[in-house]
Amino acid sequence: MNTDMPNYADLARDKSQQGRIRLSHHAQVERVNENIRTDDIVEALRNGQAVETYPNDPRGPSTLIAGQDKQSRWIHVVCGNFDQEYMLVITVYIPQLPKWKDPFTRER
């Protein structure tokens, strides 16, 4: 395990608790399509765990976080720009088949 890699889930939690997040246009569209409210995203970030990290993403380091909203529904949030004043939510969706067996396991 690389101990030099930041804990992206902690960074996302900190940014969400500070109210320092913004949603990309794509995340806004997906949020509406999946019936996910903005406060659902914030709640998922506050209690979420990093599922996958993408430290070499050409757009900058990003991570996939799985967390639950207040209704215990699992939500995936991909976010980045951790070093900026406002973290960017790149996309958001409900993990489900055929791509996801459960919130932490991809279907292969």
Phi and psi restraints in degrees (range 20) as a CNS / XPLOR table:
assign (resid 1 and name C) (resid 2 and name N)
       (resid 2 and name CA) (resid 2 and name C) 1.0 -84.6 20.0 2
assign (resid 2 and name N) (resid 2 and name CA)
       (resid 2 and name C) (resid 3 and name N) 1.0 110.8 20.0 2
assign (resid 2 and name C) (resid 3 and name N)
       (resid 3 and name CA) (resid 3 and name C) 1.0 -79.4 20.0 2
assign (resid 3 and name N) (resid 3 and name CA)
       (resid 3 and name C) (resid 4 and name N) 1.0 -9.6 20.0 2
assign (resid 3 and name C) (resid 4 and name N)
       (resid 4 and name CA) (resid 4 and name C) 1.0 -82.3 20.0 2
assign (resid 4 and name N) (resid 4 and name CA)
       (resid 4 and name C) (resid 5 and name N) 1.0 -14.0 20.0 2
assign (resid 4 and name C) (resid 5 and name N)
       (resid 5 and name CA) (resid 5 and name C) 1.0 -74.7 20.0 2
assign (resid 5 and name N) (resid 5 and name CA)
       (resid 5 and name C) (resid 6 and name N) 1.0 131.5 20.0 2
assign (resid 5 and name C) (resid 6 and name N)
       (resid 6 and name CA) (resid 6 and name C) 1.0 -63.0 20.0 2
assign (resid 6 and name N) (resid 6 and name CA)
       (resid 6 and name C) (resid 7 and name N) 1.0 154.2 20.0 2
assign (resid 6 and name C) (resid 7 and name N)
       (resid 7 and name CA) (resid 7 and name C) 1.0 -85.7 20.0 2
assign (resid 7 and name N) (resid 7 and name CA)
       (resid 7 and name C) (resid 8 and name N) 1.0 96.4 20.0 2
assign (resid 7 and name C) (resid 8 and name N)
       (resid 8 and name CA) (resid 8 and name C) 1.0 -64.3 20.0 2
assign (resid 8 and name N) (resid 8 and name CA)
       (resid 8 and name C) (resid 9 and name N) 1.0 -32.7 20.0 2
assign (resid 8 and name C) (resid 9 and name N)
       (resid 9 and name CA) (resid 9 and name C) 1.0 -63.8 20.0 2
assign (resid 9 and name N) (resid 9 and name CA)
       (resid 9 and name C) (resid 10 and name N) 1.0 -40.4 20.0 2
assign (resid 9 and name C) (resid 10 and name N)
       (resid 10 and name CA) (resid 10 and name C) 1.0 -66.6 20.0 2
assign (resid 10 and name N) (resid 10 and name CA)
       (resid 10 and name C) (resid 11 and name N) 1.0 -41.3 20.0 2
assign (resid 10 and name C) (resid 11 and name N)
       (resid 11 and name CA) (resid 11 and name C) 1.0 -62.0 20.0 2
assign (resid 11 and name N) (resid 11 and name CA)
       (resid 11 and name C) (resid 12 and name N) 1.0 -43.6 20.0 2
assign (resid 11 and name C) (resid 12 and name N)
       (resid 12 and name CA) (resid 12 and name C) 1.0 -64.5 20.0 2
assign (resid 12 and name N) (resid 12 and name CA)
       (resid 12 and name C) (resid 13 and name N) 1.0 -41.0 20.0 2
assign (resid 12 and name C) (resid 13 and name N)
       (resid 13 and name CA) (resid 13 and name C) 1.0 -61.2 20.0 2
assign (resid 13 and name N) (resid 13 and name CA)
       (resid 13 and name C) (resid 14 and name N) 1.0 -46.2 20.0 2
assign (resid 13 and name C) (resid 14 and name N)
       (resid 14 and name CA) (resid 14 and name C) 1.0 -61.2 20.0 2
assign (resid 14 and name N) (resid 14 and name CA)
       (resid 14 and name C) (resid 15 and name N) 1.0 -47.2 20.0 2
assign (resid 14 and name C) (resid 15 and name N)
       (resid 15 and name CA) (resid 15 and name C) 1.0 -62.7 20.0 2
assign (resid 15 and name N) (resid 15 and name CA)
       (resid 15 and name C) (resid 16 and name N) 1.0 -41.5 20.0 2
assign (resid 15 and name C) (resid 16 and name N)
       (resid 16 and name CA) (resid 16 and name C) 1.0 -67.9 20.0 2
assign (resid 16 and name N) (resid 16 and name CA)
       (resid 16 and name C) (resid 17 and name N) 1.0 -38.3 20.0 2
assign (resid 16 and name C) (resid 17 and name N)
       (resid 17 and name CA) (resid 17 and name C) 1.0 -67.4 20.0 2
assign (resid 17 and name N) (resid 17 and name CA)
       (resid 17 and name C) (resid 18 and name N) 1.0 -27.4 20.0 2
assign (resid 17 and name C) (resid 18 and name N)
       (resid 18 and name CA) (resid 18 and name C) 1.0 -85.4 20.0 2
assign (resid 18 and name N) (resid 18 and name CA)
       (resid 18 and name C) (resid 19 and name N) 1.0 -5.2 20.0 2
assign (resid 18 and name C) (resid 19 and name N)
       (resid 19 and name CA) (resid 19 and name C) 1.0 71.6 20.0 2
assign (resid 19 and name N) (resid 19 and name CA)
       (resid 19 and name C) (resid 20 and name N) 1.0 27.0 20.0 2
assign (resid 19 and name C) (resid 20 and name N)
       (resid 20 and name CA) (resid 20 and name C) 1.0 -108.6 20.0 2
assign (resid 20 and name N) (resid 20 and name CA)
       (resid 20 and name C) (resid 21 and name N) 1.0 60.5 20.0 2
assign (resid 20 and name C) (resid 21 and name N)
       (resid 21 and name CA) (resid 21 and name C) 1.0 -130.7 20.0 2
assign (resid 21 and name N) (resid 21 and name CA)
       (resid 21 and name C) (resid 22 and name N) 1.0 151.8 20.0 2
assign (resid 21 and name C) (resid 22 and name N)
       (resid 22 and name CA) (resid 22 and name C) 1.0 -138.2 20.0 2
assign (resid 22 and name N) (resid 22 and name CA)
       (resid 22 and name C) (resid 23 and name N) 1.0 150.4 20.0 2
assign (resid 22 and name C) (resid 23 and name N)
       (resid 23 and name CA) (resid 23 and name C) 1.0 -102.4 20.0 2
assign (resid 23 and name N) (resid 23 and name CA)
       (resid 23 and name C) (resid 24 and name N) 1.0 134.8 20.0 2
assign (resid 23 and name C) (resid 24 and name N)
       (resid 24 and name CA) (resid 24 and name C) 1.0 -67.5 20.0 2
assign (resid 24 and name N) (resid 24 and name CA)
       (resid 24 and name C) (resid 25 and name N) 1.0 165.7 20.0 2
assign (resid 24 and name C) (resid 25 and name N)
       (resid 25 and name CA) (resid 25 and name C) 1.0 -58.6 20.0 2
assign (resid 25 and name N) (resid 25 and name CA)
       (resid 25 and name C) (resid 26 and name N) 1.0 -43.4 20.0 2
assign (resid 25 and name C) (resid 26 and name N)
       (resid 26 and name CA) (resid 26 and name C) 1.0 -59.7 20.0 2
assign (resid 26 and name N) (resid 26 and name CA)
       (resid 26 and name C) (resid 27 and name N) 1.0 -43.7 20.0 2
assign (resid 26 and name C) (resid 27 and name N)
       (resid 27 and name CA) (resid 27 and name C) 1.0 -63.4 20.0 2
assign (resid 27 and name N) (resid 27 and name CA)
       (resid 27 and name C) (resid 28 and name N) 1.0 -37.7 20.0 2
assign (resid 27 and name C) (resid 28 and name N)
       (resid 28 and name CA) (resid 28 and name C) 1.0 -62.5 20.0 2
assign (resid 28 and name N) (resid 28 and name CA)
       (resid 28 and name C) (resid 29 and name N) 1.0 -44.5 20.0 2
assign (resid 28 and name C) (resid 29 and name N)
       (resid 29 and name CA) (resid 29 and name C) 1.0 -63.4 20.0 2
assign (resid 29 and name N) (resid 29 and name CA)
       (resid 29 and name C) (resid 30 and name N) 1.0 -47.8 20.0 2
assign (resid 29 and name C) (resid 30 and name N)
       (resid 30 and name CA) (resid 30 and name C) 1.0 -64.8 20.0 2
assign (resid 30 and name N) (resid 30 and name CA)
       (resid 30 and name C) (resid 31 and name N) 1.0 -38.4 20.0 2
assign (resid 30 and name C) (resid 31 and name N)
       (resid 31 and name CA) (resid 31 and name C) 1.0 -57.4 20.0 2
assign (resid 31 and name N) (resid 31 and name CA)
       (resid 31 and name C) (resid 32 and name N) 1.0 -46.3 20.0 2
assign (resid 31 and name C) (resid 32 and name N)
       (resid 32 and name CA) (resid 32 and name C) 1.0 -66.8 20.0 2
assign (resid 32 and name N) (resid 32 and name CA)
       (resid 32 and name C) (resid 33 and name N) 1.0 -45.6 20.0 2
assign (resid 32 and name C) (resid 33 and name N)
       (resid 33 and name CA) (resid 33 and name C) 1.0 -61.1 20.0 2
assign (resid 33 and name N) (resid 33 and name CA)
       (resid 33 and name C) (resid 34 and name N) 1.0 -34.0 20.0 2
assign (resid 33 and name C) (resid 34 and name N)
       (resid 34 and name CA) (resid 34 and name C) 1.0 -95.6 20.0 2
assign (resid 34 and name N) (resid 34 and name CA)
       (resid 34 and name C) (resid 35 and name N) 1.0 2.0 20.0 2
assign (resid 34 and name C) (resid 35 and name N)
       (resid 35 and name CA) (resid 35 and name C) 1.0 58.6 20.0 2
assign (resid 35 and name N) (resid 35 and name CA)
       (resid 35 and name C) (resid 36 and name N) 1.0 47.6 20.0 2
assign (resid 35 and name C) (resid 36 and name N)
       (resid 36 and name CA) (resid 36 and name C) 1.0 -110.8 20.0 2
assign (resid 36 and name N) (resid 36 and name CA)
       (resid 36 and name C) (resid 37 and name N) 1.0 125.7 20.0 2
assign (resid 36 and name C) (resid 37 and name N)
       (resid 37 and name CA) (resid 37 and name C) 1.0 -85.1 20.0 2
assign (resid 37 and name N) (resid 37 and name CA)
       (resid 37 and name C) (resid 38 and name N) 1.0 158.5 20.0 2
assign (resid 37 and name C) (resid 38 and name N)
       (resid 38 and name CA) (resid 38 and name C) 1.0 -59.8 20.0 2
assign (resid 38 and name N) (resid 38 and name CA)
       (resid 38 and name C) (resid 39 and name N) 1.0 -40.1 20.0 2
assign (resid 38 and name C) (resid 39 and name N)
       (resid 39 and name CA) (resid 39 and name C) 1.0 -69.0 20.0 2
assign (resid 39 and name N) (resid 39 and name CA)
       (resid 39 and name C) (resid 40 and name N) 1.0 -23.8 20.0 2
assign (resid 39 and name C) (resid 40 and name N)
       (resid 40 and name CA) (resid 40 and name C) 1.0 -65.5 20.0 2
assign (resid 40 and name N) (resid 40 and name CA)
       (resid 40 and name C) (resid 41 and name N) 1.0 -40.8 20.0 2
assign (resid 40 and name C) (resid 41 and name N)
       (resid 41 and name CA) (resid 41 and name C) 1.0 -63.8 20.0 2
assign (resid 41 and name N) (resid 41 and name CA)
       (resid 41 and name C) (resid 42 and name N) 1.0 -46.9 20.0 2
assign (resid 41 and name C) (resid 42 and name N)
       (resid 42 and name CA) (resid 42 and name C) 1.0 -60.1 20.0 2
assign (resid 42 and name N) (resid 42 and name CA)
       (resid 42 and name C) (resid 43 and name N) 1.0 -44.8 20.0 2
assign (resid 42 and name C) (resid 43 and name N)
       (resid 43 and name CA) (resid 43 and name C) 1.0 -62.5 20.0 2
assign (resid 43 and name N) (resid 43 and name CA)
       (resid 43 and name C) (resid 44 and name N) 1.0 -43.2 20.0 2
assign (resid 43 and name C) (resid 44 and name N)
       (resid 44 and name CA) (resid 44 and name C) 1.0 -62.6 20.0 2
assign (resid 44 and name N) (resid 44 and name CA)
       (resid 44 and name C) (resid 45 and name N) 1.0 -39.0 20.0 2
assign (resid 44 and name C) (resid 45 and name N)
       (resid 45 and name CA) (resid 45 and name C) 1.0 -67.1 20.0 2
assign (resid 45 and name N) (resid 45 and name CA)
       (resid 45 and name C) (resid 46 and name N) 1.0 -35.8 20.0 2
assign (resid 45 and name C) (resid 46 and name N)
       (resid 46 and name CA) (resid 46 and name C) 1.0 -69.1 20.0 2
assign (resid 46 and name N) (resid 46 and name CA)
       (resid 46 and name C) (resid 47 and name N) 1.0 -30.2 20.0 2
assign (resid 46 and name C) (resid 47 and name N)
       (resid 47 and name CA) (resid 47 and name C) 1.0 -115.4 20.0 2
assign (resid 47 and name N) (resid 47 and name CA)
       (resid 47 and name C) (resid 48 and name N) 1.0 7.2 20.0 2
assign (resid 47 and name C) (resid 48 and name N)
       (resid 48 and name CA) (resid 48 and name C) 1.0 -79.9 20.0 2
assign (resid 48 and name N) (resid 48 and name CA)
       (resid 48 and name C) (resid 49 and name N) 1.0 168.1 20.0 2
assign (resid 48 and name C) (resid 49 and name N)
       (resid 49 and name CA) (resid 49 and name C) 1.0 -126.4 20.0 2
assign (resid 49 and name N) (resid 49 and name CA)
       (resid 49 and name C) (resid 50 and name N) 1.0 142.9 20.0 2
assign (resid 49 and name C) (resid 50 and name N)
       (resid 50 and name CA) (resid 50 and name C) 1.0 -69.6 20.0 2
assign (resid 50 and name N) (resid 50 and name CA)
       (resid 50 and name C) (resid 51 and name N) 1.0 128.2 20.0 2
assign (resid 50 and name C) (resid 51 and name N)
       (resid 51 and name CA) (resid 51 and name C) 1.0 -98.1 20.0 2
assign (resid 51 and name N) (resid 51 and name CA)
       (resid 51 and name C) (resid 52 and name N) 1.0 -44.8 20.0 2
assign (resid 51 and name C) (resid 52 and name N)
       (resid 52 and name CA) (resid 52 and name C) 1.0 -140.6 20.0 2
assign (resid 52 and name N) (resid 52 and name CA)
       (resid 52 and name C) (resid 53 and name N) 1.0 145.8 20.0 2
assign (resid 52 and name C) (resid 53 and name N)
       (resid 53 and name CA) (resid 53 and name C) 1.0 -120.5 20.0 2
assign (resid 53 and name N) (resid 53 and name CA)
       (resid 53 and name C) (resid 54 and name N) 1.0 148.4 20.0 2
assign (resid 53 and name C) (resid 54 and name N)
       (resid 54 and name CA) (resid 54 and name C) 1.0 -127.7 20.0 2
assign (resid 54 and name N) (resid 54 and name CA)
       (resid 54 and name C) (resid 55 and name N) 1.0 72.0 20.0 2
assign (resid 54 and name C) (resid 55 and name N)
       (resid 55 and name CA) (resid 55 and name C) 1.0 -66.5 20.0 2
assign (resid 55 and name N) (resid 55 and name CA)
       (resid 55 and name C) (resid 56 and name N) 1.0 -22.0 20.0 2
assign (resid 55 and name C) (resid 56 and name N)
       (resid 56 and name CA) (resid 56 and name C) 1.0 -106.0 20.0 2
assign (resid 56 and name N) (resid 56 and name CA)
       (resid 56 and name C) (resid 57 and name N) 1.0 17.7 20.0 2
assign (resid 56 and name C) (resid 57 and name N)
       (resid 57 and name CA) (resid 57 and name C) 1.0 -58.3 20.0 2
assign (resid 57 and name N) (resid 57 and name CA)
       (resid 57 and name C) (resid 58 and name N) 1.0 131.2 20.0 2
assign (resid 57 and name C) (resid 58 and name N)
       (resid 58 and name CA) (resid 58 and name C) 1.0 -59.6 20.0 2
assign (resid 58 and name N) (resid 58 and name CA)
       (resid 58 and name C) (resid 59 and name N) 1.0 -22.4 20.0 2
assign (resid 58 and name C) (resid 59 and name N)
       (resid 59 and name CA) (resid 59 and name C) 1.0 -84.6 20.0 2
assign (resid 59 and name N) (resid 59 and name CA)
       (resid 59 and name C) (resid 60 and name N) 1.0 -5.5 20.0 2
assign (resid 59 and name C) (resid 60 and name N)
       (resid 60 and name CA) (resid 60 and name C) 1.0 119.5 20.0 2
assign (resid 60 and name N) (resid 60 and name CA)
       (resid 60 and name C) (resid 61 and name N) 1.0 159.3 20.0 2
assign (resid 60 and name C) (resid 61 and name N)
       (resid 61 and name CA) (resid 61 and name C) 1.0 -55.1 20.0 2
assign (resid 61 and name N) (resid 61 and name CA)
       (resid 61 and name C) (resid 62 and name N) 1.0 138.4 20.0 2
assign (resid 61 and name C) (resid 62 and name N)
       (resid 62 and name CA) (resid 62 and name C) 1.0 -144.6 20.0 2
assign (resid 62 and name N) (resid 62 and name CA)
       (resid 62 and name C) (resid 63 and name N) 1.0 171.0 20.0 2
assign (resid 62 and name C) (resid 63 and name N)
       (resid 63 and name CA) (resid 63 and name C) 1.0 -149.8 20.0 2
assign (resid 63 and name N) (resid 63 and name CA)
       (resid 63 and name C) (resid 64 and name N) 1.0 154.0 20.0 2
assign (resid 63 and name C) (resid 64 and name N)
       (resid 64 and name CA) (resid 64 and name C) 1.0 -102.0 20.0 2
assign (resid 64 and name N) (resid 64 and name CA)
       (resid 64 and name C) (resid 65 and name N) 1.0 121.9 20.0 2
assign (resid 64 and name C) (resid 65 and name N)
       (resid 65 and name CA) (resid 65 and name C) 1.0 -114.7 20.0 2
assign (resid 65 and name N) (resid 65 and name CA)
       (resid 65 and name C) (resid 66 and name N) 1.0 134.3 20.0 2
assign (resid 65 and name C) (resid 66 and name N)
       (resid 66 and name CA) (resid 66 and name C) 1.0 -107.9 20.0 2
assign (resid 66 and name N) (resid 66 and name CA)
       (resid 66 and name C) (resid 67 and name N) 1.0 125.7 20.0 2
assign (resid 66 and name C) (resid 67 and name N)
       (resid 67 and name CA) (resid 67 and name C) 1.0 -148.2 20.0 2
assign (resid 67 and name N) (resid 67 and name CA)
       (resid 67 and name C) (resid 68 and name N) 1.0 169.5 20.0 2
assign (resid 67 and name C) (resid 68 and name N)
       (resid 68 and name CA) (resid 68 and name C) 1.0 -109.8 20.0 2
assign (resid 68 and name N) (resid 68 and name CA)
       (resid 68 and name C) (resid 69 and name N) 1.0 144.6 20.0 2
assign (resid 68 and name C) (resid 69 and name N)
       (resid 69 and name CA) (resid 69 and name C) 1.0 -83.9 20.0 2
assign (resid 69 and name N) (resid 69 and name CA)
       (resid 69 and name C) (resid 70 and name N) 1.0 -176.6 20.0 2
assign (resid 69 and name C) (resid 70 and name N)
       (resid 70 and name CA) (resid 70 and name C) 1.0 -67.9 20.0 2
assign (resid 70 and name N) (resid 70 and name CA)
       (resid 70 and name C) (resid 71 and name N) 1.0 -15.4 20.0 2
assign (resid 70 and name C) (resid 71 and name N)
       (resid 71 and name CA) (resid 71 and name C) 1.0 -95.5 20.0 2
assign (resid 71 and name N) (resid 71 and name CA)
       (resid 71 and name C) (resid 72 and name N) 1.0 11.8 20.0 2
assign (resid 71 and name C) (resid 72 and name N)
       (resid 72 and name CA) (resid 72 and name C) 1.0 67.1 20.0 2
assign (resid 72 and name N) (resid 72 and name CA)
       (resid 72 and name C) (resid 73 and name N) 1.0 22.0 20.0 2
assign (resid 72 and name C) (resid 73 and name N)
       (resid 73 and name CA) (resid 73 and name C) 1.0 -86.2 20.0 2
assign (resid 73 and name N) (resid 73 and name CA)
       (resid 73 and name C) (resid 74 and name N) 1.0 132.8 20.0 2
assign (resid 73 and name C) (resid 74 and name N)
       (resid 74 and name CA) (resid 74 and name C) 1.0 -76.7 20.0 2
assign (resid 74 and name N) (resid 74 and name CA)
       (resid 74 and name C) (resid 75 and name N) 1.0 136.8 20.0 2
assign (resid 74 and name C) (resid 75 and name N)
       (resid 75 and name CA) (resid 75 and name C) 1.0 -132.4 20.0 2
assign (resid 75 and name N) (resid 75 and name CA)
       (resid 75 and name C) (resid 76 and name N) 1.0 138.3 20.0 2
assign (resid 75 and name C) (resid 76 and name N)
       (resid 76 and name CA) (resid 76 and name C) 1.0 -100.5 20.0 2
assign (resid 76 and name N) (resid 76 and name CA)
       (resid 76 and name C) (resid 77 and name N) 1.0 133.3 20.0 2
assign (resid 76 and name C) (resid 77 and name N)
       (resid 77 and name CA) (resid 77 and name C) 1.0 -129.0 20.0 2
assign (resid 77 and name N) (resid 77 and name CA)
       (resid 77 and name C) (resid 78 and name N) 1.0 121.0 20.0 2
assign (resid 77 and name C) (resid 78 and name N)
       (resid 78 and name CA) (resid 78 and name C) 1.0 -99.8 20.0 2
assign (resid 78 and name N) (resid 78 and name CA)
       (resid 78 and name C) (resid 79 and name N) 1.0 125.1 20.0 2
assign (resid 78 and name C) (resid 79 and name N)
       (resid 79 and name CA) (resid 79 and name C) 1.0 -139.9 20.0 2
assign (resid 79 and name N) (resid 79 and name CA)
       (resid 79 and name C) (resid 80 and name N) 1.0 159.4 20.0 2
assign (resid 79 and name C) (resid 80 and name N)
       (resid 80 and name CA) (resid 80 and name C) 1.0 -156.4 20.0 2
assign (resid 80 and name N) (resid 80 and name CA)
       (resid 80 and name C) (resid 81 and name N) 1.0 -163.1 20.0 2
assign (resid 80 and name C) (resid 81 and name N)
       (resid 81 and name CA) (resid 81 and name C) 1.0 59.4 20.0 2
assign (resid 81 and name N) (resid 81 and name CA)
       (resid 81 and name C) (resid 82 and name N) 1.0 41.6 20.0 2
assign (resid 81 and name C) (resid 82 and name N)
       (resid 82 and name CA) (resid 82 and name C) 1.0 -65.2 20.0 2
assign (resid 82 and name N) (resid 82 and name CA)
       (resid 82 and name C) (resid 83 and name N) 1.0 -25.8 20.0 2
assign (resid 82 and name C) (resid 83 and name N)
       (resid 83 and name CA) (resid 83 and name C) 1.0 -86.6 20.0 2
assign (resid 83 and name N) (resid 83 and name CA)
       (resid 83 and name C) (resid 84 and name N) 1.0 -0.9 20.0 2
assign (resid 83 and name C) (resid 84 and name N)
       (resid 84 and name CA) (resid 84 and name C) 1.0 -93.6 20.0 2
assign (resid 84 and name N) (resid 84 and name CA)
       (resid 84 and name C) (resid 85 and name N) 1.0 167.9 20.0 2
assign (resid 84 and name C) (resid 85 and name N)
       (resid 85 and name CA) (resid 85 and name C) 1.0 -60.7 20.0 2
assign (resid 85 and name N) (resid 85 and name CA)
       (resid 85 and name C) (resid 86 and name N) 1.0 -40.6 20.0 2
assign (resid 85 and name C) (resid 86 and name N)
       (resid 86 and name CA) (resid 86 and name C) 1.0 -116.3 20.0 2
assign (resid 86 and name N) (resid 86 and name CA)
       (resid 86 and name C) (resid 87 and name N) 1.0 123.8 20.0 2
assign (resid 86 and name C) (resid 87 and name N)
       (resid 87 and name CA) (resid 87 and name C) 1.0 -69.3 20.0 2
assign (resid 87 and name N) (resid 87 and name CA)
       (resid 87 and name C) (resid 88 and name N) 1.0 143.2 20.0 2
assign (resid 87 and name C) (resid 88 and name N)
       (resid 88 and name CA) (resid 88 and name C) 1.0 -99.7 20.0 2
assign (resid 88 and name N) (resid 88 and name CA)
       (resid 88 and name C) (resid 89 and name N) 1.0 125.5 20.0 2
assign (resid 88 and name C) (resid 89 and name N)
       (resid 89 and name CA) (resid 89 and name C) 1.0 -87.5 20.0 2
assign (resid 89 and name N) (resid 89 and name CA)
       (resid 89 and name C) (resid 90 and name N) 1.0 113.3 20.0 2
assign (resid 89 and name C) (resid 90 and name N)
       (resid 90 and name CA) (resid 90 and name C) 1.0 -80.1 20.0 2
assign (resid 90 and name N) (resid 90 and name CA)
       (resid 90 and name C) (resid 91 and name N) 1.0 -45.8 20.0 2
assign (resid 90 and name C) (resid 91 and name N)
       (resid 91 and name CA) (resid 91 and name C) 1.0 -154.5 20.0 2
assign (resid 91 and name N) (resid 91 and name CA)
       (resid 91 and name C) (resid 92 and name N) 1.0 164.5 20.0 2
assign (resid 91 and name C) (resid 92 and name N)
       (resid 92 and name CA) (resid 92 and name C) 1.0 -150.1 20.0 2
assign (resid 92 and name N) (resid 92 and name CA)
       (resid 92 and name C) (resid 93 and name N) 1.0 141.9 20.0 2
assign (resid 92 and name C) (resid 93 and name N)
       (resid 93 and name CA) (resid 93 and name C) 1.0 -165.0 20.0 2
assign (resid 93 and name N) (resid 93 and name CA)
       (resid 93 and name C) (resid 94 and name N) 1.0 167.1 20.0 2
assign (resid 93 and name C) (resid 94 and name N)
       (resid 94 and name CA) (resid 94 and name C) 1.0 -91.1 20.0 2
assign (resid 94 and name N) (resid 94 and name CA)
       (resid 94 and name C) (resid 95 and name N) 1.0 120.2 20.0 2
assign (resid 94 and name C) (resid 95 and name N)
       (resid 95 and name CA) (resid 95 and name C) 1.0 -71.6 20.0 2
assign (resid 95 and name N) (resid 95 and name CA)
       (resid 95 and name C) (resid 96 and name N) 1.0 128.5 20.0 2
assign (resid 95 and name C) (resid 96 and name N)
       (resid 96 and name CA) (resid 96 and name C) 1.0 -159.5 20.0 2
assign (resid 96 and name N) (resid 96 and name CA)
       (resid 96 and name C) (resid 97 and name N) 1.0 167.7 20.0 2
assign (resid 96 and name C) (resid 97 and name N)
       (resid 97 and name CA) (resid 97 and name C) 1.0 -61.8 20.0 2
assign (resid 97 and name N) (resid 97 and name CA)
       (resid 97 and name C) (resid 98 and name N) 1.0 145.8 20.0 2
assign (resid 97 and name C) (resid 98 and name N)
       (resid 98 and name CA) (resid 98 and name C) 1.0 -89.4 20.0 2
assign (resid 98 and name N) (resid 98 and name CA)
       (resid 98 and name C) (resid 99 and name N) 1.0 -6.5 20.0 2
assign (resid 98 and name C) (resid 99 and name N)
       (resid 99 and name CA) (resid 99 and name C) 1.0 -84.0 20.0 2
assign (resid 99 and name N) (resid 99 and name CA)
       (resid 99 and name C) (resid 100 and name N) 1.0 -34.4 20.0 2
assign (resid 99 and name C) (resid 100 and name N)
       (resid 100 and name CA) (resid 100 and name C) 1.0 -125.5 20.0 2
assign (resid 100 and name N) (resid 100 and name CA)
       (resid 100 and name C) (resid 101 and name N) 1.0 127.1 20.0 2
assign (resid 100 and name C) (resid 101 and name N)
       (resid 101 and name CA) (resid 101 and name C) 1.0 -71.4 20.0 2
assign (resid 101 and name N) (resid 101 and name CA)
       (resid 101 and name C) (resid 102 and name N) 1.0 -42.3 20.0 2
assign (resid 101 and name C) (resid 102 and name N)
       (resid 102 and name CA) (resid 102 and name C) 1.0 -151.5 20.0 2
assign (resid 102 and name N) (resid 102 and name CA)
       (resid 102 and name C) (resid 103 and name N) 1.0 177.9 20.0 2
assign (resid 102 and name C) (resid 103 and name N)
       (resid 103 and name CA) (resid 103 and name C) 1.0 -60.6 20.0 2
assign (resid 103 and name N) (resid 103 and name CA)
       (resid 103 and name C) (resid 104 and name N) 1.0 -16.6 20.0 2
assign (resid 103 and name C) (resid 104 and name N)
       (resid 104 and name CA) (resid 104 and name C) 1.0 -116.7 20.0 2
assign (resid 104 and name N) (resid 104 and name CA)
       (resid 104 and name C) (resid 105 and name N) 1.0 -1.8 20.0 2
assign (resid 104 and name C) (resid 105 and name N)
       (resid 105 and name CA) (resid 105 and name C) 1.0 -129.2 20.0 2
assign (resid 105 and name N) (resid 105 and name CA)
       (resid 105 and name C) (resid 106 and name N) 1.0 119.6 20.0 2
assign (resid 105 and name C) (resid 106 and name N)
       (resid 106 and name CA) (resid 106 and name C) 1.0 -73.7 20.0 2
assign (resid 106 and name N) (resid 106 and name CA)
       (resid 106 and name C) (resid 107 and name N) 1.0 143.9 20.0 2
assign (resid 106 and name C) (resid 107 and name N)
       (resid 107 and name CA) (resid 107 and name C) 1.0 -77.2 20.0 2
assign (resid 107 and name N) (resid 107 and name CA)
       (resid 107 and name C) (resid 108 and name N) 1.0 131.2 20.0 2
